[in-house]
Amino acid sequence: MKNKKITRKISQGVYILTTNGGGCVVDAVSQISSSDNPLIAVAVNKNNYTNELLHKNKLFTLNVLGMKNTGDLISKFGFNSMRDIDKFIGTDTLEDMGEKIIKNSLGYMICEVVEKIENETHTLFIGRLIEADVLKDEEPLTYNYYQEHKSDFIKIKTSDNKNKWVCTVCGYVYEGEELPDDFKCPVCGVDKSFFKKVISNSYESK
Ligand SMILES: Cc1cc2nc3c(=O)[nH]c(=O)nc-3n(C[C@H](O)[C@H](O)[C@H](O)COP(=O)(O)O)c2cc1C
């Protein structure tokens, strides 16, 4: 019997990968060499828009998420695609080397892509660390902790089989069978036509 739950006990963090034009939540990250400019590998699903961007862009940035106040960021960057919403609207960012840095992160690592390895589901992007900084001295969020406490982190919390609708402009999530005809997004004010049905709120990277 193969119980894949044990793979969640592989210790890894939770990050927002940003790159020119988009970004998403990732946990499949590993430092794979040690030097002044170590190599860092990240596995990005081929279905993700971020994967397309990383095949074009030279740089990506890993923003380390902490335990506090990261639920909204995970909902927005981990359960929506930049194909549908602009994840940077309403997200506080800084800038370094032209890369967007998530202000509410513990710090960031800017990497230059040096190699790409394709497997059946993901591309492993290997980057050389060229710039980095610490923004806050707080405990990092681990993927295992996130999995165990998912419902505390993500805004999309309805029981299964209940419909959820995401605002394609700002990422706000409405829970209910149908959106009322006169519905307006309470965050950004757009009407019902800007909402898209969310199919699932679960994410399994492996
Ligand atoms: C906790 C968590 C960890 C994730 N880890 C990864 C990962 O390691 N690799 C990946 O490709 N997607 C990962 N995802 C899923 C992407 O963030 C998600 O599919 C996102 O909507 C893709 O957005 P995009 O289409 O704008 O690239 C993770 C999501 C969550 C919530």
The ligand as an SDF file (V2000), in Angstrom:
LIG
                    3D

 31 33  0  0  0  0  0  0  0  0999 V2000
    0.4810   25.4080    0.0300 C   0  0  0  0  0  0  0  0  0  0  0  0
    0.5780   25.3410   -1.4770 C   0  0  0  0  0  0  0  0  0  0  0  0
    1.7360   24.8420   -2.0500 C   0  0  0  0  0  0  0  0  0  0  0  0
    1.8610   24.8170   -3.4390 C   0  0  0  0  0  0  0  0  0  0  0  0
    3.0290   24.3200   -3.9790 N   0  0  0  0  0  0  0  0  0  0  0  0
    3.1830   24.3120   -5.3260 C   0  0  0  0  0  0  0  0  0  0  0  0
    4.4160   23.8810   -5.8980 C   0  0  0  0  0  0  0  0  0  0  0  0
    5.3870   23.5270   -5.2080 O   0  0  0  0  0  0  0  0  0  0  0  0
    4.5170   23.9010   -7.2610 N   0  0  0  0  0  0  0  0  0  0  0  0
    3.4890   24.3020   -8.0800 C   0  0  0  0  0  0  0  0  0  0  0  0
    3.6540   24.2920   -9.2960 O   0  0  0  0  0  0  0  0  0  0  0  0
    2.3140   24.7230   -7.5520 N   0  0  0  0  0  0  0  0  0  0  0  0
    2.1420   24.7690   -6.2140 C   0  0  0  0  0  0  0  0  0  0  0  0
    0.9610   25.2030   -5.6690 N   0  0  0  0  0  0  0  0  0  0  0  0
   -0.1870   25.5190   -6.5660 C   0  0  0  0  0  0  0  0  0  0  0  0
   -0.1020   26.8610   -7.2700 C   0  0  0  0  0  0  0  0  0  0  0  0
    0.2340   27.8810   -6.3560 O   0  0  0  0  0  0  0  0  0  0  0  0
   -1.4850   27.1460   -7.9010 C   0  0  0  0  0  0  0  0  0  0  0  0
   -1.7850   26.1250   -8.8320 O   0  0  0  0  0  0  0  0  0  0  0  0
   -1.6070   28.5110   -8.5270 C   0  0  0  0  0  0  0  0  0  0  0  0
   -2.9860   28.8020   -8.6620 O   0  0  0  0  0  0  0  0  0  0  0  0
   -0.9540   28.6400   -9.9100 C   0  0  0  0  0  0  0  0  0  0  0  0
   -1.1440   29.9630  -10.3750 O   0  0  0  0  0  0  0  0  0  0  0  0
   -0.6810   30.4690  -11.8320 P   0  0  0  0  0  0  0  0  0  0  0  0
   -1.5670   29.7570  -12.8370 O   0  0  0  0  0  0  0  0  0  0  0  0
   -0.9220   31.9460  -11.8140 O   0  0  0  0  0  0  0  0  0  0  0  0
    0.7410   30.0870  -12.0010 O   0  0  0  0  0  0  0  0  0  0  0  0
    0.8020   25.2840   -4.2720 C   0  0  0  0  0  0  0  0  0  0  0  0
   -0.3620   25.7990   -3.6940 C   0  0  0  0  0  0  0  0  0  0  0  0
   -0.4770   25.8280   -2.3060 C   0  0  0  0  0  0  0  0  0  0  0  0
   -1.7370   26.3990   -1.6940 C   0  0  0  0  0  0  0  0  0  0  0  0
  1  2  1  0
  2  3  1  0
  2 30  2  0
  3  4  2  0
  4  5  1  0
  4 28  1  0
  5  6  2  0
  6  7  1  0
  6 13  1  0
  7  8  2  0
  7  9  1  0
  9 10  1  0
 10 11  2  0
 10 12  1  0
 12 13  2  0
 13 14  1  0
 14 15  1  0
 14 28  1  0
 15 16  1  0
 16 17  1  0
 16 18  1  0
 18 19  1  0
 18 20  1  0
 20 21  1  0
 20 22  1  0
 22 23  1  0
 23 24  1  0
 24 25  2  0
 24 26  1  0
 24 27  1  0
 28 29  2  0
 29 30  1  0
 30 31  1  0
M  END
$$$$
